[in-house]
Amino acid sequence: MRRWGRVLRPPADGVFETALATNAPITVDLTVDDIPRKCGLAHPFFKEKAVAQSSVIETQTQSFYAHETGSGLCPPTSSPSTICPRVSQAFHGQLREGLKDSATVAGARHAQEERAQALATTRHSCSDGATLVWLRPFDLRLHDHPPLWYAAGRGRPVQVVFAWSDAEDAALGEWQIAGTAAAFWLHHAIDSLDASLRQKYGFGIAIRTSDTVASAVMAAALESGADEVVTSTSFEPVGPAGCIVEAAARKTVEAAGLKFKSFNSFLLHDINKVHVDMSTYRGHFGTLTPFHHACMSQPAVQGPTPEPPSLKSIYSGIANEGLHALGFARMPVRSDGSVVDWGSPILGGWEISEKAALDTLQKFLAPRGGLERYEKGRQLANASAVTRISPYLRFGMLSCRRMFSEMKVACAKEQSIVYWRRLIWRDLAYWQLSLFPRMRSEPIRAHYAGQTWNQDKVALSCWQKGETGFPIVDAGMRELWSTGWMAQNVRMVAAILLCEHLNIHWIEGERWFHHTLVDADSAINAMMWQNAGKSGLDQWNFSMSPAASGKTQDPTGSYVRKWCPELAKLPTKLLHTPWDAPSHVLREAGVSLGPYGNYPERIVVDLRAAAKISGDAIRQQRKRSVEWSNDQGYDLIVLPRGATLAHDGQKFRVFTVPQYRNANRHGSDADEWAVNPAPAKGRRKGSGRGKGHGKGAAPEAASVKTSHQSVLSEYMRASGC
């Protein structure tokens, strides 16, 4: 049971009723269904025929695969913790209402004591001319930290502050960070940096909160006697980590007669200065190639700076509210007073520190490290050939410039062009967010806004909890819940199942990933889900079968066996398609499929028919807005200001998947692309086994499978996924 999520509708069953009415600790009233069950015993999966009993279904499908030991949940190697979206979403909603009382996780006691000591006396500095370094949620490191480096170079006393506003975070609504897995990571990232500062320089981070971040920064600057405030440049539009907050802080500080400087080290390039040239075709607007070409005309990426050799501390420092004041590691409390410590599995699966970030990168780039296996193994679900470095980049515990520099030294471009482009792809996501600041909630192809989507809450809940009946998806969603992370290819197949085969709105997937990913990134998450839902600038031009993907992403079956232990005894060749297993094999493996078994039947049986439904919804929506398509069938958008060198404000075509472009010419034949891409150009017709219509696999199936892998590989190579 977790607190992740938002209130999508008023919580049922009176959950948190007491907490809503008072300032009492946020509690969870457990129902019978919320009681953790024996590891390996799944809840029934309810088919379409039972939709009439949806209220009963919703109650009966709240938890699975969990048991408790003492006060904490078992580690992820045993089983994932209970997935209860309704309860976690309600808890998150309470946080947005400003309820501050809650339980604290291990380590918070020290923060509370520090806060009490800091607030016991009012301390004012006599260090006039000091430098206030304002930390942001995306620059939590010592290496390659331009504001710290600049402050050290001034040779004056330095005060480091982390400023926050619950009100500005809550104003983000469903996209607030409080109550998410990312907030839990942020708590420990700040704590780790504070320890590093104390060890190296003898002083730590002062935590300051206020109604606005700008007022918190201003108060800290005045109290420290600073004459200059320095910080890292933001590229998010809104929120405590956003550009608007930064601009407000600058205005407030400068109005008080202080200097204000900001430095970019979060992205490789200053995306505000990147304007693509669409007069020469290098790819469609919003895709990687024209953006990358525009970046190359910018100044070269600067080399990283080392840690400051020394920093002068302000005498006695300023008041510190303590890390607990931020509330990033709040835990829900049951009605009996016990704490639901859902953070333990995350701490067990990650070392949240700058040192771990640097060690992870160096190990990956070293000879015989992961980079050498990346091209051939990046699709593996067990992450054996990838870095798992995304949360460190997300919170600035690893500098992208440091990463870029070390990649050049390791000749990463020659070994894997896909990995080499990852940081460019990251810049692209933030460039898109800067141009389309509402892309987290609204389709970039605005004429897709009226598309018909499946509103089945039971199906969405099954996807969220890893109860779809497709083992690779279920394993991924359970890993996500327990550790806050899963590999890129698993994210993609989960997204395709949700949007293409269940026809559930992409924003539902974006919401869930925002709440559950420790690397939840406002730009990357939005761009991925927009593209998966076909409303983004770079529609996914491929499909992934949740059955076939299991065999390619988890060929040994170790990943599924870890996260779906009820399937562990199935033979590997049937592990990813348990519905194909004979009854005696299922019985010997202890697997029972269906409503009263220990693993659900597939949530979708006919993938092709399901994909046709979602494809038809897009085609129908495009027919309702024909003015936003050109004569070749490409979608059109109005290019926003600052996007291009000479085409801002014009209607311009964007990449459109062939099955939608050619719908009028090919009719329903275009539906084949929804699950099976057309054969690749240049393939010799009828080659290989099954030529003609003789015995064995149909030639179309073999050709389609090869073409699918080719299209997917080409897309990932181009986009840097």
HELIX and SHEET records of a PDB file:
HELIX    1   1 GLU A   17  ALA A   21  1                                   5    
HELIX    2   2 VAL A   32  ASP A   34  5                                   3    
HELIX    3   3 GLU A   48  GLN A   53  5                                   6    
HELIX    4   4 SER A   54  GLN A   60  1                                   7    
HELIX    5   5 PRO A   85  ARG A   96  1                                  12    
HELIX    6   6 ALA A  108  ALA A  120  1                                  13    
HELIX    7   7 PRO A  146  ARG A  154  1                                   9    
HELIX    8   8 ASP A  166  ALA A  170  1                                   5    
HELIX    9   9 GLY A  173  TRP A  175  5                                   3    
HELIX   10  10 ALA A  181  TYR A  201  1                                  21    
HELIX   11  11 VAL A  213  SER A  224  1                                  12    
HELIX   12  12 CYS A  243  ALA A  255  1                                  13    
HELIX   13  13 ILE A  271  LYS A  273  5                                   3    
HELIX   14  14 LEU A  288  MET A  296  1                                   9    
HELIX   15  15 LEU A  323  LEU A  326  5                                   4    
HELIX   16  16 SER A  344  GLY A  349  1                                   6    
HELIX   17  17 GLU A  354  LEU A  365  1                                  12    
HELIX   18  18 LEU A  371  GLY A  377  1                                   7    
HELIX   19  19 SER A  390  ARG A  394  1                                   5    
HELIX   20  20 CYS A  400  VAL A  409  1                                  10    
HELIX   21  21 ALA A  412  GLN A  415  1                                   4    
HELIX   22  22 ILE A  417  TRP A  420  1                                   4    
HELIX   23  23 ARG A  422  LEU A  435  1                                  14    
HELIX   24  24 ALA A  446  TYR A  448  5                                   3    
HELIX   25  25 LYS A  457  LYS A  465  1                                   9    
HELIX   26  26 PRO A  471  THR A  483  1                                  13    
HELIX   27  27 GLN A  488  ILE A  496  1                                   9    
HELIX   28  28 LEU A  497  HIS A  501  3                                   5    
HELIX   29  29 TRP A  506  THR A  516  1                                  11    
HELIX   30  30 SER A  522  ALA A  532  1                                  11    
HELIX   31  31 ALA A  548  GLN A  553  1                                   6    
HELIX   32  32 SER A  558  TRP A  563  1                                   6    
HELIX   33  33 PRO A  565  LEU A  567  5                                   3    
HELIX   34  34 THR A  572  LEU A  575  1                                   4    
HELIX   35  35 PRO A  578  ASP A  580  5                                   3    
HELIX   36  36 SER A  583  ALA A  589  1                                   7    
HELIX   37  37 LEU A  607  LYS A  623  1                                  17    
HELIX   38  38 VAL A  626  TRP A  628  5                                   3    
HELIX   39  39 PRO A  658  ARG A  661  1                                   4    
HELIX   40  40 ALA A  663  HIS A  666  1                                   4    
HELIX   41  41 GLY A  667  ASP A  671  5                                   5    
HELIX   42  42 GLU A  672  VAL A  675  1                                   4    
HELIX   43  43 PRO A  699  SER A  719  1                                  21    
SHEET    1   A 2 THR A  27  VAL A  28  0                                        
SHEET    2   A 2 VAL A 333  ARG A 334  1                                        
SHEET    1   B 2 GLU A  68  THR A  69  0                                        
SHEET    2   B 2 GLY A  72  LEU A  73 -1                                        
SHEET    1   C 5 ILE A 205  THR A 209  0                                        
SHEET    2   C 5 VAL A 158  TRP A 164  1                                        
SHEET    3   C 5 ALA A 130  LEU A 135  1                                        
SHEET    4   C 5 ALA A 226  SER A 232  1                                        
SHEET    5   C 5 LYS A 259  PHE A 263  1                                        
SHEET    1   D 2 ASP A 635  VAL A 638  0                                        
SHEET    2   D 2 LYS A 651  VAL A 654 -1                                        
END                                                                             
